[in-house]
Amino acid sequence: MAEEALEGSAVLVTGAGLVGTRLIKALTAAKVGKIRVLDAAADRLAALGNGADALTGDINDPAVAAQAVSGVDYVFHTAAILEGNDVAAYHRVNHRGTEVIAQAAANAGGVRRFVHLSSVTVYGYAHGDIDETRPIDPKPEAYSASKAAGEIAAFRIGKESGMPVTAIRPAGVFGPGSRYFSGTFMKRALKRPIKMVGNGKGSQPVIFVDDLVDLMMVVAIHPAAVGEVFHCAIDPSPTVKQYLHAYGRLVGNESWLGIPTGLVATVGAIIVPFQKRETYGRHLPRNMRMIDRTINYKMGKARKLLGWSPQHDVAAGVAATVPWLREQGILPEA
């Protein structure tokens, strides 16, 4: 088991966001000897409590990166910019930051595995059934492009240095702490009717956060994971309507009002020239065409090489998220 193999080791987790926070809890339960956490925000680190060695700093600073990786056995790189219109920040953190921390880990020597959290967005506008042999072809948007560049950089540095690197490409992460894929979707499901762009038949690729954390710990110690990339997604993917209705059923709401994607694309085209380059809005018409399409990130490779599959379907994941939704005041008390 991954927990037993990691027991007593020293690890670095970059990023104290959704995935990093859940990972730290799992590593603590696995009796890891030392957990160091690097994040640029002191308040996120303070929220972790006293169980981890907190290091506030810029991941792009080579001195900070060298301090962060010093003496660790495993690096779990989750730090990333996920949202916003600061195009430069995506490239600075997701690409350059990955290069800096991976190079620091390689220079330190002794890192048994560098686990990089990538994204299924590296495939860009691809649809249909996708496995890990599909070439990287990111969207002309900062998040997609920067995540692709970061993953490529991590593997390049691993190859040059001999440091074992593994990457995971997760779908949208939902579960406790997920502001968008759980919080925002629950808010949408409270409306009657539930309003969403598209006919609802297109795919909503997602993965429950604790399943992603479990896979990260598995690939950290599995010999077959070295140099490999793995998807992390529910396979087959739920549709948008299935995913939203899983939240809607918590309040007895399975209504639906689909807003035609063509209408949104036509109206939205007016604002496209005024949107910043490398943002979702700048490519709105093409993004609208993707909403009603089917996309499945296949999990055969993880099952075959690692003997691993997600343990939560949408219903189980949403049920496990209910306490957090209530704590946040998003879901009314029963």
C-alpha positions as CSV (number, residue, x, y, z in Angstrom):
1,M,0.0,0.0,0.0
2,A,1.1,3.6,-0.7
3,E,0.5,4.6,2.9
4,E,2.9,2.0,4.2
5,A,5.6,2.8,1.7
6,L,5.4,6.5,2.5
7,E,5.5,6.0,6.2
8,G,8.4,7.8,7.8
9,S,9.5,9.6,4.7
10,A,10.0,13.3,4.1
11,V,7.8,15.0,1.5
12,L,7.2,18.4,-0.1
13,V,3.8,19.5,-1.2
14,T,3.7,22.7,-3.3
15,G,0.4,24.5,-3.0
16,A,-2.0,24.6,-0.1
17,G,-5.1,24.8,-2.3
18,L,-7.9,22.2,-2.7
19,V,-5.8,19.2,-3.7
20,G,-2.7,20.1,-1.7
21,T,-4.8,20.5,1.5
22,R,-6.5,17.1,1.1
23,L,-3.2,15.5,0.2
24,I,-1.6,16.8,3.4
25,K,-4.4,15.2,5.4
26,A,-3.9,11.9,3.6
27,L,-0.1,12.1,4.1
28,T,-0.6,12.8,7.8
29,A,-2.8,9.8,8.1
30,A,-0.2,7.7,6.4
31,K,2.3,8.7,9.1
32,V,4.7,10.5,6.8
33,G,7.7,11.5,8.9
34,K,7.9,15.1,7.7
35,I,5.6,17.2,5.5
36,R,6.8,20.5,4.2
37,V,4.4,22.8,2.4
38,L,5.4,25.6,0.0
39,D,2.8,28.3,-0.8
40,A,2.9,32.0,-1.7
41,A,0.0,32.8,0.7
42,A,0.7,32.8,4.4
43,D,-3.0,32.6,5.2
44,R,-3.4,29.4,3.4
45,L,-0.4,27.9,5.2
46,A,-1.7,29.2,8.6
47,A,-5.0,27.4,7.9
48,L,-3.2,24.1,7.9
49,G,-2.4,24.2,11.6
50,N,0.8,23.0,13.2
51,G,1.2,19.6,11.6
52,A,3.3,20.7,8.6
53,D,6.5,22.6,8.1
54,A,5.1,25.7,6.4
55,L,7.3,27.7,4.0
56,T,6.0,30.9,2.6
57,G,7.7,31.9,-0.7
58,D,7.7,32.3,-4.4
59,I,8.0,29.0,-6.3
60,N,9.9,30.9,-9.0
61,D,12.6,31.9,-6.6
62,P,15.4,29.4,-7.0
63,A,16.6,30.0,-3.5
64,V,13.1,29.3,-2.1
65,A,12.8,26.2,-4.3
66,A,16.1,24.9,-3.1
67,Q,15.1,25.3,0.5
68,A,11.7,23.6,-0.1
69,V,13.2,20.5,-1.7
70,S,16.1,20.1,0.8
71,G,16.1,16.7,2.4
72,V,12.8,15.5,1.0
73,D,12.2,12.1,-0.5
74,Y,9.1,12.9,-2.5
75,V,7.8,16.0,-4.2
76,F,4.1,16.5,-4.9
77,H,3.7,19.5,-7.1
78,T,0.2,20.8,-7.0
79,A,0.8,24.6,-7.0
80,A,-0.9,26.3,-9.9
81,I,-2.9,29.3,-11.0
82,L,-6.4,27.9,-12.0
83,E,-8.5,31.0,-12.7
84,G,-8.5,34.7,-13.4
85,N,-7.5,36.9,-16.3
86,D,-3.9,37.5,-15.3
87,V,-2.4,35.7,-18.4
88,A,1.2,36.3,-17.2
89,A,0.5,34.6,-13.9
90,Y,-0.5,31.4,-15.5
91,H,2.8,31.1,-17.4
92,R,4.8,32.3,-14.5
93,V,3.5,29.7,-12.0
94,N,2.2,26.8,-14.1
95,H,5.1,26.7,-16.5
96,R,8.1,28.6,-15.1
97,G,7.3,27.7,-11.5
98,T,7.2,24.0,-12.5
99,E,10.6,24.3,-14.2
100,V,12.1,26.0,-11.1
101,I,10.9,23.5,-8.5
102,A,11.6,20.5,-10.7
103,Q,15.2,21.7,-11.4
104,A,15.7,22.4,-7.7
105,A,14.5,18.8,-6.9
106,A,16.8,17.4,-9.6
107,N,19.8,19.4,-8.2
108,A,19.1,18.3,-4.7
109,G,19.5,14.7,-5.5
110,G,17.8,12.0,-3.5
111,V,14.3,12.7,-4.6
112,R,12.7,9.3,-5.2
113,R,9.8,10.6,-7.2
114,F,8.6,14.0,-8.5
115,V,4.8,13.8,-8.9
116,H,3.5,16.5,-11.1
117,L,-0.2,17.5,-11.2
118,S,-1.0,18.4,-14.8
119,S,-4.4,18.7,-16.4
120,V,-6.6,17.1,-19.1
121,T,-6.7,20.6,-20.6
122,V,-3.3,19.8,-22.2
123,Y,-5.4,18.1,-25.0
124,G,-7.0,21.3,-25.9
125,Y,-10.2,20.9,-28.1
126,A,-9.9,17.1,-28.5
127,H,-13.1,15.1,-27.9
128,G,-14.3,11.5,-28.1
129,D,-12.4,8.8,-26.3
130,I,-9.0,9.9,-25.2
131,D,-6.1,7.9,-23.7
132,E,-2.6,8.9,-22.7
133,T,-1.2,8.3,-26.2
134,R,-3.0,11.3,-27.5
135,P,-0.4,14.1,-28.2
136,I,-0.5,17.2,-26.2
137,D,-2.2,20.0,-28.2
138,P,-3.3,22.8,-25.8
139,K,-5.8,25.5,-26.4
140,P,-4.5,29.0,-27.2
141,E,-5.5,29.9,-23.7
142,A,-3.1,30.6,-20.8
143,Y,-4.2,27.9,-18.4
144,S,-4.2,25.1,-21.0
145,A,-0.9,26.2,-22.6
146,S,0.9,26.8,-19.3
147,K,-0.1,23.4,-17.9
148,A,1.1,21.7,-21.1
149,A,4.4,23.6,-21.0
150,G,4.9,22.8,-17.3
151,E,4.3,19.1,-17.8
152,I,6.8,19.0,-20.7
153,A,9.4,20.9,-18.6
154,A,9.0,18.4,-15.7
155,F,9.6,15.4,-17.9
156,R,12.5,17.1,-19.7
157,I,14.3,17.9,-16.4
158,G,13.6,14.4,-15.2
159,K,15.1,12.9,-18.3
160,E,18.2,15.2,-18.2
161,S,18.9,14.5,-14.5
162,G,17.7,11.0,-14.0
163,M,15.1,12.1,-11.4
164,P,12.0,9.9,-11.6
165,V,9.0,11.9,-12.7
166,T,5.3,11.0,-13.0
167,A,2.5,13.2,-14.1
168,I,-1.2,13.0,-13.5
169,R,-3.8,14.7,-15.8
170,P,-6.9,15.1,-13.7
171,A,-10.4,16.2,-14.9
172,G,-12.3,18.8,-13.0
173,V,-11.8,18.2,-9.3
174,F,-15.0,18.1,-7.1
175,G,-15.6,17.3,-3.5
176,P,-15.1,19.1,-0.1
177,G,-13.3,22.3,-0.7
178,S,-14.0,22.6,-4.4
179,R,-15.4,26.1,-4.9
180,Y,-16.2,25.7,-8.5
181,F,-17.0,22.0,-9.4
182,S,-19.0,21.5,-6.2
183,G,-19.8,25.0,-4.7
184,T,-20.8,26.7,-8.0
185,F,-22.6,23.7,-9.3
186,M,-24.6,23.3,-6.1
187,K,-25.6,27.0,-6.4
188,R,-26.8,26.4,-10.0
189,A,-28.7,23.3,-8.8
190,L,-30.7,25.4,-6.3
191,K,-32.2,27.4,-9.1
192,R,-35.6,26.4,-10.6
193,P,-35.2,25.7,-13.4
194,I,-31.5,24.8,-13.5
195,K,-30.0,26.9,-16.2
196,M,-27.0,25.9,-18.2
197,V,-25.5,26.6,-21.6
198,G,-26.0,23.6,-23.9
199,N,-28.4,20.7,-24.2
200,G,-27.0,18.9,-21.1
201,K,-25.9,15.9,-23.2
202,G,-22.3,17.0,-23.5
203,S,-19.7,15.5,-21.1
204,Q,-18.7,17.0,-17.7
205,P,-15.3,15.3,-17.0
206,V,-14.7,15.2,-13.2
207,I,-12.9,13.3,-10.5
208,F,-13.5,13.2,-6.7
209,V,-10.7,15.0,-4.9
210,D,-9.8,12.1,-2.6
211,D,-9.5,9.7,-5.5
212,L,-7.0,12.1,-7.1
213,V,-5.1,12.3,-3.8
214,D,-5.0,8.5,-3.6
215,L,-3.6,8.2,-7.2
216,M,-0.9,10.7,-6.4
217,M,0.2,8.7,-3.5
218,V,0.1,5.5,-5.5
219,V,2.2,6.8,-8.4
220,A,4.7,8.2,-5.9
221,I,5.9,4.7,-4.9
222,H,4.8,2.4,-7.8
223,P,7.7,1.3,-10.0
224,A,5.6,1.2,-13.1
225,A,4.7,4.9,-12.8
226,V,8.2,6.2,-13.5
227,G,8.3,8.4,-16.6
228,E,4.6,7.8,-17.2
229,V,1.5,10.0,-17.3
230,F,-1.9,8.9,-16.1
231,H,-5.4,10.3,-16.4
232,C,-7.6,10.7,-13.3
233,A,-11.2,10.9,-14.2
234,I,-14.5,9.1,-13.9
235,D,-14.8,6.9,-16.9
236,P,-17.1,7.1,-18.6
237,S,-17.7,10.8,-18.0
238,P,-21.1,11.9,-16.7
239,T,-23.0,14.3,-18.9
240,V,-23.5,17.9,-17.8
241,K,-27.1,17.2,-16.9
242,Q,-26.3,14.1,-15.0
243,Y,-23.7,15.9,-13.0
244,L,-25.9,18.9,-12.2
245,H,-28.8,16.7,-11.3
246,A,-26.7,14.9,-8.8
247,Y,-26.6,18.1,-6.9
248,G,-30.2,19.0,-7.7
249,R,-31.5,15.8,-6.2
250,L,-30.2,17.0,-2.8
251,V,-33.0,19.5,-2.9
252,G,-35.5,17.7,-5.1
253,N,-34.7,19.6,-8.2
254,E,-34.2,17.9,-11.6
255,S,-35.5,20.7,-13.7
256,W,-33.6,22.0,-16.7
257,L,-33.4,25.0,-19.0
258,G,-30.7,24.6,-21.7
259,I,-29.5,27.8,-23.3
260,P,-28.5,27.1,-26.9
261,T,-24.7,27.3,-27.4
262,G,-25.2,28.9,-30.8
263,L,-27.1,31.8,-29.3
264,V,-24.4,32.4,-26.7
265,A,-21.6,32.1,-29.3
266,T,-23.4,34.6,-31.6
267,V,-24.0,37.1,-28.9
268,G,-20.6,36.5,-27.3
269,A,-18.8,37.1,-30.6
270,I,-19.5,40.8,-30.2
271,I,-17.2,41.0,-27.1
272,V,-14.5,38.6,-28.4
273,P,-12.3,41.3,-29.9
274,F,-12.3,43.1,-26.5
275,Q,-11.2,40.1,-24.5
276,K,-7.6,39.6,-23.4
277,R,-5.5,37.3,-25.5
278,E,-5.1,33.7,-24.1
279,T,-8.4,33.9,-22.2
280,Y,-11.6,31.8,-22.4
281,G,-13.6,34.8,-23.7
282,R,-11.2,35.4,-26.5
283,H,-12.1,32.0,-28.0
284,L,-15.7,31.9,-26.9
285,P,-17.3,30.6,-30.2
286,R,-15.0,27.6,-30.3
287,N,-15.4,26.9,-26.6
288,M,-19.2,27.0,-27.1
289,R,-18.9,24.3,-29.7
290,M,-17.3,22.0,-27.2
291,I,-20.0,22.1,-24.6
292,D,-22.4,19.6,-26.2
293,R,-19.7,17.2,-27.3
294,T,-18.8,13.8,-25.7
295,I,-15.4,13.4,-24.2
296,N,-14.1,10.5,-22.1
297,Y,-10.7,10.4,-20.5
298,K,-10.0,6.7,-20.4
299,M,-8.7,5.0,-17.3
300,G,-7.4,1.8,-18.8
301,K,-3.7,2.7,-18.3
302,A,-4.0,3.2,-14.6
303,R,-6.0,0.0,-14.2
304,K,-3.5,-2.0,-16.2
305,L,-0.2,-0.6,-14.9
306,L,-1.2,0.3,-11.3
307,G,-4.2,-1.8,-10.6
308,W,-6.0,1.5,-9.7
309,S,-9.4,2.9,-10.4
310,P,-11.4,5.7,-8.9
311,Q,-13.6,4.6,-6.0
312,H,-16.2,7.4,-6.2
313,D,-18.8,7.8,-8.9
314,V,-20.6,11.1,-9.1
315,A,-23.4,10.1,-6.7
316,A,-20.9,8.9,-4.0
317,G,-18.7,11.9,-4.5
318,V,-21.6,14.4,-4.2
319,A,-22.9,12.6,-1.1
320,A,-19.4,12.9,0.5
321,T,-19.4,16.6,-0.2
322,V,-22.8,17.3,1.5
323,P,-21.2,18.1,4.9
324,W,-18.9,20.7,3.4
325,L,-21.6,22.2,1.3
326,R,-23.7,22.7,4.5
327,E,-20.7,24.0,6.4
328,Q,-20.2,26.7,3.7
329,G,-23.9,27.6,3.8
330,I,-24.3,26.7,0.2
331,L,-26.7,23.8,0.8
332,P,-29.5,24.5,3.2
333,E,-29.8,22.3,6.3
334,A,-32.2,19.4,5.7
